[in-house]
Amino acid sequence: MDETARDLILAAAWLWLGIVVAISFIEAPIKFRAPGITLALGLGIGRLVFRVVNAVEAALGIVIVAAALLGDADGTTGVLVGALAVLLALQLGLVRPPLDRRAARVAAGEEVPSSRVHLAYIAAEGVKVILLVVLGVHLLG
């Protein structure tokens, strides 16, 4: 693989990993513990934060896919990059929209039945973390 492409993928992957860990696994759960944060306010903040984070993730995903394609990535790198791209597309296209609609309804004070959509998003984030770590370690090796 081209060294510049490898370095670009490494930088983007580690940055993406840091963002996911910081936002999804640190900021999101603790924001609701802050004094004065109501469920509606926390969900409103979360919707805004995740909209921006998902846009950054999409940009980093595009950088990684482009670098892998243009840099003549090996098979393992290609599979990992492809898996990340598919996961992100599914997460943003299938999981995020109903989660966002549900959060808007709850934030507006509406009673909504419990949903497993949030668990699907969390599971996707966990898989994403694993894929990013494996990709980064693979490219460092």
OpenMM code with the backbone's topology and positions (N, CA, C; nanometers):
from openmm import Vec3, app, unit

residues = "MET ASP GLU THR ALA ARG ASP LEU ILE LEU ALA ALA ALA TRP LEU TRP LEU GLY ILE VAL VAL ALA ILE SER PHE ILE GLU ALA PRO ILE LYS PHE ARG ALA PRO GLY ILE THR LEU ALA LEU GLY LEU GLY ILE GLY ARG LEU VAL PHE ARG VAL VAL ASN ALA VAL GLU ALA ALA LEU GLY ILE VAL ILE VAL ALA ALA ALA LEU LEU GLY ASP ALA ASP GLY THR THR GLY VAL LEU VAL GLY ALA LEU ALA VAL LEU LEU ALA LEU GLN LEU GLY LEU VAL ARG PRO PRO LEU ASP ARG ARG ALA ALA ARG VAL ALA ALA GLY GLU GLU VAL PRO SER SER ARG VAL HIS LEU ALA TYR ILE ALA ALA GLU GLY VAL LYS VAL ILE LEU LEU VAL VAL LEU GLY VAL HIS LEU LEU GLY".split()
positions = [
    Vec3(0.0834, -0.1170, 0.0000),
    Vec3(0.0000, 0.0000, 0.0000),
    Vec3(0.0879, 0.1234, 0.0000),
    Vec3(0.0441, 0.2231, -0.0704),
    Vec3(0.1137, 0.3512, -0.0765),
    Vec3(0.1275, 0.4088, 0.0651),
    Vec3(0.2480, 0.4553, 0.0996),
    Vec3(0.2764, 0.5030, 0.2352),
    Vec3(0.1924, 0.6247, 0.2734),
    Vec3(0.1716, 0.7161, 0.1802),
    Vec3(0.0899, 0.8346, 0.2085),
    Vec3(-0.0544, 0.7950, 0.2385),
    Vec3(-0.1083, 0.7017, 0.1602),
    Vec3(-0.2453, 0.6538, 0.1826),
    Vec3(-0.2550, 0.5857, 0.3181),
    Vec3(-0.1565, 0.5038, 0.3498),
    Vec3(-0.1557, 0.4352, 0.4787),
    Vec3(-0.1548, 0.5350, 0.5928),
    Vec3(-0.0694, 0.6363, 0.5840),
    Vec3(-0.0621, 0.7377, 0.6898),
    Vec3(-0.1918, 0.8168, 0.7019),
    Vec3(-0.2536, 0.8450, 0.5891),
    Vec3(-0.3802, 0.9183, 0.5905),
    Vec3(-0.4908, 0.8339, 0.6542),
    Vec3(-0.4960, 0.7063, 0.6196),
    Vec3(-0.5952, 0.6170, 0.6802),
    Vec3(-0.5702, 0.6046, 0.8304),
    Vec3(-0.4448, 0.5877, 0.8686),
    Vec3(-0.4126, 0.5780, 1.0119),
    Vec3(-0.4572, 0.7023, 1.0882),
    Vec3(-0.4233, 0.8186, 1.0360),
    Vec3(-0.4593, 0.9432, 1.1042),
    Vec3(-0.6110, 0.9568, 1.1145),
    Vec3(-0.6805, 0.9313, 1.0066),
    Vec3(-0.8263, 0.9447, 1.0064),
    Vec3(-0.8920, 0.8405, 1.0975),
    Vec3(-0.8396, 0.7187, 1.0964),
    Vec3(-0.8971, 0.6121, 1.1789),
    Vec3(-0.8791, 0.6418, 1.3275),
    Vec3(-0.7603, 0.6842, 1.3679),
    Vec3(-0.7373, 0.7123, 1.5101),
    Vec3(-0.8175, 0.8351, 1.5540),
    Vec3(-0.8264, 0.9356, 1.4677),
    Vec3(-0.9079, 1.0534, 1.4994),
    Vec3(-1.0539, 1.0129, 1.5156),
    Vec3(-1.1050, 0.9326, 1.4215),
    Vec3(-1.2430, 0.8856, 1.4251),
    Vec3(-1.2679, 0.8058, 1.5537),
    Vec3(-1.1743, 0.7187, 1.5879),
    Vec3(-1.1866, 0.6399, 1.7108),
    Vec3(-1.1977, 0.7315, 1.8328),
    Vec3(-1.1115, 0.8309, 1.8395),
    Vec3(-1.1150, 0.9242, 1.9519),
    Vec3(-1.2479, 0.9973, 1.9619),
    Vec3(-1.3028, 1.0369, 1.8494),
    Vec3(-1.4311, 1.1066, 1.8483),
    Vec3(-1.5421, 1.0151, 1.8997),
    Vec3(-1.5464, 0.8924, 1.8500),
    Vec3(-1.6515, 0.7988, 1.8906),
    Vec3(-1.6426, 0.7698, 2.0400),
    Vec3(-1.5232, 0.7425, 2.0881),
    Vec3(-1.5084, 0.7133, 2.2312),
    Vec3(-1.5465, 0.8355, 2.3145),
    Vec3(-1.4976, 0.9526, 2.2766),
    Vec3(-1.5240, 1.0735, 2.3547),
    Vec3(-1.6718, 1.1103, 2.3580),
    Vec3(-1.7371, 1.1025, 2.2447),
    Vec3(-1.8765, 1.1458, 2.2389),
    Vec3(-1.9729, 1.0347, 2.2800),
    Vec3(-1.9624, 0.9197, 2.2168),
    Vec3(-2.0621, 0.8145, 2.2392),
    Vec3(-2.0485, 0.7454, 2.3744),
    Vec3(-1.9260, 0.7315, 2.4214),
    Vec3(-1.9063, 0.6537, 2.5431),
    Vec3(-1.8692, 0.7366, 2.6656),
    Vec3(-1.8413, 0.8658, 2.6455),
    Vec3(-1.8096, 0.9516, 2.7597),
    Vec3(-1.9122, 1.0650, 2.7712),
    Vec3(-1.9202, 1.1511, 2.6705),
    Vec3(-2.0079, 1.2686, 2.6791),
    Vec3(-2.1546, 1.2322, 2.6856),
    Vec3(-2.2001, 1.1463, 2.5962),
    Vec3(-2.3439, 1.1156, 2.5886),
    Vec3(-2.4004, 1.0617, 2.7199),
    Vec3(-2.3355, 0.9638, 2.7825),
    Vec3(-2.3947, 0.9125, 2.9066),
    Vec3(-2.3870, 1.0098, 3.0246),
    Vec3(-2.2801, 1.0898, 3.0326),
    Vec3(-2.2656, 1.1739, 3.1523),
    Vec3(-2.3413, 1.3052, 3.1437),
    Vec3(-2.3810, 1.3474, 3.0252),
    Vec3(-2.4489, 1.4772, 3.0156),
    Vec3(-2.5781, 1.4789, 3.0968),
    Vec3(-2.6434, 1.3639, 3.1091),
    Vec3(-2.7697, 1.3580, 3.1819),
    Vec3(-2.7506, 1.3645, 3.3334),
    Vec3(-2.6274, 1.3553, 3.3798),
    Vec3(-2.5986, 1.3639, 3.5231),
    Vec3(-2.5671, 1.5061, 3.5672),
    Vec3(-2.5516, 1.5966, 3.4708),
    Vec3(-2.5174, 1.7348, 3.5039),
    Vec3(-2.6350, 1.8028, 3.5723),
    Vec3(-2.6064, 1.8864, 3.6721),
    Vec3(-2.7142, 1.9569, 3.7421),
    Vec3(-2.7960, 2.0418, 3.6438),
    Vec3(-2.9276, 2.0324, 3.6556),
    Vec3(-3.0158, 2.1154, 3.5740),
    Vec3(-3.0466, 2.0610, 3.4353),
    Vec3(-2.9834, 1.9524, 3.3961),
    Vec3(-3.0099, 1.8962, 3.2639),
    Vec3(-3.1326, 1.8061, 3.2727),
    Vec3(-3.2371, 1.8493, 3.2058),
    Vec3(-3.3589, 1.7682, 3.1994),
    Vec3(-3.3443, 1.6682, 3.0847),
    Vec3(-3.4326, 1.5711, 3.0805),
    Vec3(-3.4303, 1.4744, 2.9711),
    Vec3(-3.4476, 1.5457, 2.8376),
    Vec3(-3.5424, 1.6387, 2.8312),
    Vec3(-3.5664, 1.7110, 2.7058),
    Vec3(-3.4433, 1.7911, 2.6636),
    Vec3(-3.3809, 1.8591, 2.7565),
    Vec3(-3.2617, 1.9389, 2.7251),
    Vec3(-3.1458, 1.8489, 2.6832),
    Vec3(-3.1251, 1.7407, 2.7557),
    Vec3(-3.0174, 1.6473, 2.7208),
    Vec3(-3.0368, 1.5868, 2.5837),
    Vec3(-3.1605, 1.5507, 2.5515),
    Vec3(-3.1873, 1.4949, 2.4190),
    Vec3(-3.1684, 1.5992, 2.3094),
    Vec3(-3.2061, 1.7225, 2.3378),
    Vec3(-3.1851, 1.8298, 2.2396),
    Vec3(-3.0372, 1.8523, 2.2125),
    Vec3(-2.9586, 1.8542, 2.3179),
    Vec3(-2.8135, 1.8684, 2.3033),
    Vec3(-2.7570, 1.7482, 2.2280),
    Vec3(-2.8011, 1.6290, 2.2663),
    Vec3(-2.7526, 1.5076, 2.2011),
    Vec3(-2.7831, 1.5045, 2.0520),
    Vec3(-2.9035, 1.5455, 2.0144),
    Vec3(-2.9388, 1.5475, 1.8719),
    Vec3(-2.8457, 1.6402, 1.7946),
    Vec3(-2.8178, 1.7574, 1.8510),
    Vec3(-2.7291, 1.8530, 1.7855),
    Vec3(-2.5867, 1.7983, 1.7765),
    Vec3(-2.5366, 1.7463, 1.8880),
    Vec3(-2.3994, 1.6932, 1.8914),
    Vec3(-2.3840, 1.5773, 1.7924),
    Vec3(-2.4783, 1.4829, 1.7938),
    Vec3(-2.4655, 1.3670, 1.7055),
    Vec3(-2.4840, 1.4032, 1.5591),
    Vec3(-2.5611, 1.5070, 1.5288),
    Vec3(-2.5724, 1.5518, 1.3899),
    Vec3(-2.4354, 1.5981, 1.3389),
    Vec3(-2.3653, 1.6744, 1.4205),
    Vec3(-2.2324, 1.7228, 1.3817),
    Vec3(-2.1317, 1.6077, 1.3796),
    Vec3(-2.1332, 1.5239, 1.4826),
    Vec3(-2.0398, 1.4104, 1.4887),
    Vec3(-2.0601, 1.3182, 1.3687),
    Vec3(-2.1847, 1.2903, 1.3345),
    Vec3(-2.2105, 1.2023, 1.2201),
    Vec3(-2.1614, 1.2638, 1.0897),
    Vec3(-2.1691, 1.3957, 1.0754),
    Vec3(-2.1153, 1.4621, 0.9566),
    Vec3(-1.9631, 1.4481, 0.9519),
    Vec3(-1.8983, 1.4639, 1.0665),
    Vec3(-1.7527, 1.4464, 1.0737),
    Vec3(-1.7161, 1.3015, 1.0439),
    Vec3(-1.7931, 1.2064, 1.0979),
    Vec3(-1.7687, 1.0648, 1.0707),
    Vec3(-1.7808, 1.0349, 0.9215),
    Vec3(-1.8812, 1.0916, 0.8583),
    Vec3(-1.8994, 1.0699, 0.7144),
    Vec3(-1.7796, 1.1241, 0.6372),
    Vec3(-1.7310, 1.2418, 0.6760),
    Vec3(-1.6136, 1.2995, 0.6095),
    Vec3(-1.4903, 1.2115, 0.6295),
    Vec3(-1.4689, 1.1647, 0.7533),
    Vec3(-1.3543, 1.0771, 0.7798),
    Vec3(-1.3686, 0.9450, 0.7050),
    Vec3(-1.4895, 0.8933, 0.6974),
    Vec3(-1.5137, 0.7707, 0.6214),
    Vec3(-1.4808, 0.7883, 0.4747),
    Vec3(-1.5190, 0.9010, 0.4177),
    Vec3(-1.4882, 0.9287, 0.2770),
    Vec3(-1.3371, 0.9376, 0.2563),
    Vec3(-1.2680, 1.0039, 0.3478),
    Vec3(-1.1215, 1.0144, 0.3385),
    Vec3(-1.0593, 0.8748, 0.3424),
    Vec3(-1.1046, 0.7916, 0.4337),
    Vec3(-1.0478, 0.6576, 0.4482),
    Vec3(-1.0758, 0.5725, 0.3243),
    Vec3(-1.1979, 0.5749, 0.2757),
    Vec3(-1.2325, 0.4966, 0.1562),
    Vec3(-1.1521, 0.5447, 0.0358),
    Vec3(-1.1437, 0.6757, 0.0170),
    Vec3(-1.0687, 0.7299, -0.0967),
    Vec3(-0.9211, 0.6932, -0.0884),
    Vec3(-0.8631, 0.7050, 0.0308),
    Vec3(-0.7208, 0.6708, 0.0476),
    Vec3(-0.6977, 0.5230, 0.0220),
    Vec3(-0.7903, 0.4393, 0.0675),
    Vec3(-0.7758, 0.2948, 0.0454),
    Vec3(-0.7851, 0.2615, -0.1039),
    Vec3(-0.8785, 0.3253, -0.1717),
    Vec3(-0.8947, 0.2993, -0.3159),
    Vec3(-0.7773, 0.3521, -0.3967),
    Vec3(-0.7356, 0.4743, -0.3670),
    Vec3(-0.6277, 0.5361, -0.4436),
    Vec3(-0.4896, 0.4859, -0.4029),
    Vec3(-0.4799, 0.4341, -0.2805),
    Vec3(-0.3501, 0.3907, -0.2288),
    Vec3(-0.3230, 0.2437, -0.2462),
    Vec3(-0.4067, 0.1750, -0.3231),
    Vec3(-0.3868, 0.0326, -0.3515),
    Vec3(-0.3791, -0.0491, -0.2210),
    Vec3(-0.4851, -0.0391, -0.1425),
    Vec3(-0.4900, -0.1077, -0.0135),
    Vec3(-0.4872, -0.2591, -0.0302),
    Vec3(-0.4266, -0.3265, 0.0676),
    Vec3(-0.4255, -0.4731, 0.0672),
    Vec3(-0.5648, -0.5248, 0.1014),
    Vec3(-0.5827, -0.6546, 0.0895),
    Vec3(-0.7137, -0.7156, 0.1104),
    Vec3(-0.7715, -0.6946, 0.2485),
    Vec3(-0.6899, -0.7099, 0.3511),
    Vec3(-0.7390, -0.6916, 0.4878),
    Vec3(-0.7834, -0.5480, 0.5107),
    Vec3(-0.7028, -0.4549, 0.4649),
    Vec3(-0.7400, -0.3135, 0.4783),
    Vec3(-0.8693, -0.2865, 0.4031),
    Vec3(-0.8808, -0.3409, 0.2834),
    Vec3(-1.0017, -0.3214, 0.2044),
    Vec3(-1.1263, -0.3748, 0.2733),
    Vec3(-1.1144, -0.4916, 0.3332),
    Vec3(-1.2287, -0.5507, 0.4045),
    Vec3(-1.2658, -0.4645, 0.5256),
    Vec3(-1.1683, -0.4213, 0.6023),
    Vec3(-1.1956, -0.3389, 0.7201),
    Vec3(-1.2562, -0.2041, 0.6818),
    Vec3(-1.2007, -0.1419, 0.5786),
    Vec3(-1.2541, -0.0135, 0.5317),
    Vec3(-1.3960, -0.0323, 0.4776),
    Vec3(-1.4171, -0.1383, 0.4016),
    Vec3(-1.5512, -0.1665, 0.3497),
    Vec3(-1.6513, -0.1912, 0.4609),
    Vec3(-1.6105, -0.2664, 0.5625),
    Vec3(-1.6988, -0.2932, 0.6761),
    Vec3(-1.7338, -0.1641, 0.7499),
    Vec3(-1.6357, -0.0768, 0.7678),
    Vec3(-1.6622, 0.0520, 0.8326),
    Vec3(-1.7595, 0.1355, 0.7502),
    Vec3(-1.7391, 0.1380, 0.6197),
    Vec3(-1.8265, 0.2164, 0.5319),
    Vec3(-1.9699, 0.1645, 0.5362),
    Vec3(-1.9855, 0.0336, 0.5305),
    Vec3(-2.1198, -0.0259, 0.5349),
    Vec3(-2.1843, 0.0002, 0.6703),
    Vec3(-2.1093, -0.0187, 0.7774),
    Vec3(-2.1619, 0.0042, 0.9113),
    Vec3(-2.2072, 0.1487, 0.9276),
    Vec3(-2.1252, 0.2424, 0.8856),
    Vec3(-2.1611, 0.3836, 0.8986),
    Vec3(-2.2844, 0.4157, 0.8143),
    Vec3(-2.2903, 0.3619, 0.6931),
    Vec3(-2.4068, 0.3861, 0.6074),
    Vec3(-2.5341, 0.3316, 0.6714),
    Vec3(-2.5264, 0.2113, 0.7275),
    Vec3(-2.6425, 0.1528, 0.7944),
    Vec3(-2.6817, 0.2339, 0.9172),
    Vec3(-2.5820, 0.2740, 0.9930),
    Vec3(-2.6072, 0.3494, 1.1148),
    Vec3(-2.6735, 0.4843, 1.0830),
    Vec3(-2.6208, 0.5534, 0.9834),
    Vec3(-2.6741, 0.6853, 0.9497),
    Vec3(-2.8035, 0.6773, 0.8700),
    Vec3(-2.8175, 0.5731, 0.7894),
    Vec3(-2.9351, 0.5623, 0.7044),
    Vec3(-3.0530, 0.4908, 0.7662),
    Vec3(-3.0252, 0.3910, 0.8507),
    Vec3(-3.1336, 0.3096, 0.9064),
    Vec3(-3.1569, 0.3276, 1.0559),
    Vec3(-3.0519, 0.3500, 1.1309),
    Vec3(-3.0663, 0.3549, 1.2767),
    Vec3(-3.0850, 0.4984, 1.3260),
    Vec3(-3.0064, 0.5896, 1.2770),
    Vec3(-3.0106, 0.7272, 1.3269),
    Vec3(-3.1441, 0.7972, 1.3018),
    Vec3(-3.2063, 0.7854, 1.1832),
    Vec3(-3.3317, 0.8593, 1.1608),
    Vec3(-3.4436, 0.8250, 1.2600),
    Vec3(-3.4750, 0.6959, 1.2856),
    Vec3(-3.5802, 0.6708, 1.3847),
    Vec3(-3.5384, 0.7102, 1.5269),
    Vec3(-3.4098, 0.6995, 1.5565),
    Vec3(-3.3607, 0.7414, 1.6876),
    Vec3(-3.3788, 0.8924, 1.7037),
    Vec3(-3.3482, 0.9663, 1.5998),
    Vec3(-3.3620, 1.1117, 1.6016),
    Vec3(-3.5094, 1.1524, 1.6158),
    Vec3(-3.5979, 1.0853, 1.5422),
    Vec3(-3.7410, 1.1158, 1.5519),
    Vec3(-3.7933, 1.0863, 1.6929),
    Vec3(-3.7492, 0.9742, 1.7478),
    Vec3(-3.7925, 0.9368, 1.8825),
    Vec3(-3.7427, 1.0382, 1.9848),
    Vec3(-3.6175, 1.0796, 1.9738),
    Vec3(-3.5613, 1.1785, 2.0667),
    Vec3(-3.6371, 1.3104, 2.0562),
    Vec3(-3.6749, 1.3502, 1.9364),
    Vec3(-3.7507, 1.4741, 1.9181),
    Vec3(-3.8867, 1.4640, 1.9868),
    Vec3(-3.9503, 1.3500, 1.9757),
    Vec3(-4.0809, 1.3301, 2.0398),
    Vec3(-4.0683, 1.3340, 2.1922),
    Vec3(-3.9671, 1.2670, 2.2451),
    Vec3(-3.9465, 1.2660, 2.3900),
    Vec3(-3.9122, 1.4072, 2.4380),
    Vec3(-3.8261, 1.4762, 2.3642),
    Vec3(-3.7866, 1.6127, 2.4014),
    Vec3(-3.9062, 1.7071, 2.4002),
    Vec3(-4.0043, 1.6782, 2.3154),
    Vec3(-4.1250, 1.7608, 2.3078),
    Vec3(-4.2249, 1.7252, 2.4178),
    Vec3(-4.1903, 1.6284, 2.5018),
    Vec3(-4.2766, 1.5921, 2.6124),
    Vec3(-4.3756, 1.4812, 2.5825),
    Vec3(-4.3650, 1.4221, 2.4665),
    Vec3(-4.4565, 1.3152, 2.4278),
    Vec3(-4.4175, 1.1844, 2.4951),
    Vec3(-4.5154, 1.1089, 2.5359),
    Vec3(-4.4919, 0.9752, 2.5902),
    Vec3(-4.4709, 0.8800, 2.4735),
    Vec3(-4.3573, 0.8128, 2.4714),
    Vec3(-4.3298, 0.7177, 2.3633),
    Vec3(-4.2950, 0.5822, 2.4238),
    Vec3(-4.3337, 0.4754, 2.3554),
    Vec3(-4.3003, 0.3424, 2.4073),
    Vec3(-4.1496, 0.3187, 2.4017),
    Vec3(-4.1023, 0.2281, 2.4836),
    Vec3(-3.9595, 0.1977, 2.4818),
    Vec3(-3.9215, 0.1408, 2.3453),
    Vec3(-3.7947, 0.1555, 2.3125),
    Vec3(-3.7472, 0.1151, 2.1806),
    Vec3(-3.6078, 0.0553, 2.1927),
    Vec3(-3.5784, -0.0370, 2.1028),
    Vec3(-3.4449, -0.0973, 2.1000),
    Vec3(-3.3522, -0.0271, 2.0011),
    Vec3(-3.4029, 0.0790, 1.9388),
    Vec3(-3.3234, 0.1519, 1.8393),
    Vec3(-3.1973, 0.2086, 1.9030),
    Vec3(-3.2102, 0.2604, 2.0249),
    Vec3(-3.0932, 0.3166, 2.0927),
    Vec3(-2.9875, 0.2090, 2.1175),
    Vec3(-3.0326, 0.0894, 2.1536),
    Vec3(-2.9385, -0.0214, 2.1739),
    Vec3(-2.8690, -0.0597, 2.0436),
    Vec3(-2.9406, -0.0530, 1.9323),
    Vec3(-2.8802, -0.0818, 1.8018),
    Vec3(-2.7715, 0.0207, 1.7701),
    Vec3(-2.7971, 0.1474, 1.8025),
    Vec3(-2.6975, 0.2516, 1.7780),
    Vec3(-2.5731, 0.2289, 1.8640),
    Vec3(-2.5949, 0.1955, 1.9903),
    Vec3(-2.4826, 0.1694, 2.0813),
    Vec3(-2.4025, 0.0478, 2.0336),
    Vec3(-2.4719, -0.0562, 1.9908),
    Vec3(-2.4032, -0.1754, 1.9392),
    Vec3(-2.3205, -0.1401, 1.8160),
    Vec3(-2.3770, -0.0593, 1.7277),
    Vec3(-2.3026, -0.0169, 1.6078),
    Vec3(-2.1789, 0.0632, 1.6472),
    Vec3(-2.1913, 0.1470, 1.7493),
    Vec3(-2.0753, 0.2232, 1.7959),
    Vec3(-1.9677, 0.1297, 1.8502),
    Vec3(-2.0086, 0.0271, 1.9233),
    Vec3(-1.9122, -0.0703, 1.9747),
    Vec3(-1.8400, -0.1436, 1.8640),
    Vec3(-1.9140, -0.1874, 1.7627),
    Vec3(-1.8522, -0.2556, 1.6487),
    Vec3(-1.7596, -0.1601, 1.5751),
    Vec3(-1.8006, -0.0342, 1.5615),
    Vec3(-1.7181, 0.0660, 1.4943),
    Vec3(-1.5849, 0.0838, 1.5666),
    Vec3(-1.5901, 0.0896, 1.6998),
    Vec3(-1.4675, 0.1022, 1.7790),
    Vec3(-1.3750, -0.0162, 1.7521),
    Vec3(-1.4296, -0.1349, 1.7530),
    Vec3(-1.3484, -0.2546, 1.7264),
    Vec3(-1.2870, -0.2489, 1.5876),
    Vec3(-1.3672, -0.2148, 1.4864),
    Vec3(-1.3151, -0.2078, 1.3492),
    Vec3(-1.2052, -0.1022, 1.3357),
    Vec3(-1.2249, 0.0122, 1.3984),
    Vec3(-1.1233, 0.1181, 1.3897),
    Vec3(-0.9934, 0.0774, 1.4584),
    Vec3(-1.0025, 0.0129, 1.5734),
    Vec3(-0.8822, -0.0345, 1.6423),
    Vec3(-0.8117, -0.1394, 1.5584),
    Vec3(-0.8873, -0.2363, 1.5058),
    Vec3(-0.8267, -0.3416, 1.4238),
    Vec3(-0.7616, -0.2821, 1.2997),
    Vec3(-0.8293, -0.1865, 1.2356),
    Vec3(-0.7711, -0.1212, 1.1173),
    Vec3(-0.6412, -0.0491, 1.1537),
    Vec3(-0.6447, 0.0269, 1.2628),
    Vec3(-0.5243, 0.1009, 1.3041),
    Vec3(-0.4088, 0.0081, 1.3385),
    Vec3(-0.4359, -0.0966, 1.4134),
    Vec3(-0.3300, -0.1918, 1.4511),
    Vec3(-0.2780, -0.2643, 1.3274),
    Vec3(-0.3696, -0.3026, 1.2388),
    Vec3(-0.3279, -0.3715, 1.1155),
    Vec3(-0.2319, -0.2834, 1.0346),
    Vec3(-0.2642, -0.1555, 1.0218),
    Vec3(-0.1804, -0.0670, 0.9412),
    Vec3(-0.0493, -0.0309, 1.0107),
    Vec3(-0.0465, -0.0385, 1.1422),
    Vec3(0.0787, -0.0141, 1.2154),
    Vec3(0.1729, -0.1344, 1.2082),
    Vec3(0.1112, -0.2541, 1.1892),
    Vec3(0.1885, -0.3776, 1.1889),
    Vec3(0.2659, -0.3921, 1.0661),
] * unit.nanometer
topology = app.Topology()
chain = topology.addChain("A")
for resn in residues:
    res = topology.addResidue(resn, chain)
    for name in ("N", "CA", "C"):
        topology.addAtom(name, app.Element.getBySymbol(name[0]), res)
